Amino acid sequence: MPEASRSDPKIRCRGLWKLFGTAAEAACAKRAPDTSVEQAIDGTDAIIGARDVNIDIARGELFVIMGLSGSGKSTVLRCIAQLHRPSSGDVWLDDANLAAMPESSLMDIRRHRMGMVFQNFGLVPHFTALQNIAFPLKVRGEAAADCAAKAAEMLSLVGLDGRGDAYPSELSGGQQQRVGIARSLAVDPEVWLLDEPFSALDPLIRKQLQDELLALQARLRKTIIFVTHDFSEAVRLADRIAIMRDGRIIQQGRAAELLMRPADDYVSRFVGDVSRLQVLRLGDVMQPATTGSAGAPALPATTSLEDMLMTTGSDVTAITVVDADGQPVGTANRQNILDNIRNPQPAPSASQQGSAG
C-alpha cells in the first residue's frame, strides 16, 4: 500500500446508503434527524444497494471492492462517481463532498478528475480506436491537434500502436478493452474507477490485462477503485480489499489479513480457493524482532511461504526475516506457519465493518 496515510485519504465514504424504490427514497429523504435510515425505510419497498458503507482510500492506492452478484459492489462504485446519487451519506474527493454537488459541477469533475472503465467496453462503434480515445478530450473542448496527439500517446501506452484506424468491430475483446482503458486515461484522471473491466475476457487475455494494469499503476500511481467478483483477481491486484454482502462491507484489509483472519464463514468461502502458500509472505506471518534467530537461515520478508518451504529443509525450525537491506525485521517459526495455514483464525470483531477503517 502507498505510504500515503489514510488519515488524509483521496476518497472517503461516510454512512453511504443507496436505496431503490420510490417509497423508500422518499422515506429516507424525509426522516427526522434522530431517525436512522433503517428505521425510516422499515415497511417500505426498499431494495438496498449500499448499506452504511464507510471506506477510506489512500492516494495512489489500488482498492478492490468485491462480492457476489447483487452484493452492492458496483452500486458503491457508481455512488462514488455519482452516477447513482446516494440516498444518504457523503462521498468525499479530497475536501469536496460529491454527494452535495449539483450535476453541473459533477460533470466537470468526471471530465477532468475521474476516469471510468466498464465491463461492456462502451466504445462508439462508428469511431476508430483513436477517435474513441480522443472523444472525452473533445467533449471538454480541447483543440483537435491536442486531442489527436494525446490519443496517439494513450494508444501507445496500452500497446496498440498501428491499430488507431481500426473500428471496434475489427478489434478483439482484449484490444477493445485496451482502447477503453486508454480513453479513460486520456483525461489524466486523479481517480480511476474500473467496474469488472476484465470479466468478459477469456482467462489468458484477462491475466495479460491484469499484468498491464499493474505495470500502468507502477508508472502512473493513480488512485484506483476496482470492482470484481473474483478473489484471485483481487489478491493479484489490490493493496487492500473490501468484501461486500447484501449492500454491506463485511470485512476490509490486505489480502493476507482476509486470508489469515476471515471475519465470518462468508469471507472464508471467498478466500477458500486461494493458495495461502502462494499469497502470504514471510512479512505477513513473522513476529517482529530486531535480531534474528541464532543459526537460522535469513530470507527476505517478501518471500512467499511456498518459496520458503521449497528452499528450506524440514530440519529448519526458525527463519530470520530480513528487509531489502538485509537487516533483521522479524523471525518466523516453520511449524507455527504451517499450523496457521491449515487453521486460519477468525478475525476479531474490530476488523469487521463497523468503522471507516
Protein Blocks (a to p, Z undefined) as FASTA:
>chain_A
ZZbdfklcfbdcehiacdedjklmmmmmmpcfklcfklmmgoiacdcfbghiacdddehi
acdddddehilmmmmmmmmnomaccfbdcddehjacfklpcfklmmmmmmmmpccddfkl
opafkbcfklmmmmmmmmnopafklmmmmmmmmmmmnopghilmpcfklpcfklmmmmmm
mmmmmnopabdcdehkllmpcfklmmmmmmmmmmmmmmnopacddddfbfklmmmmpmbd
cddeehiafbgcdfklmmmmcfblmlmmmmmmpcfklmpcfklmmccdfbdcehiacddf
klcfklmmmmpcfklmbdcdddfkopafbdcdfklmmmmmmmccdddfklpcfbfZZ
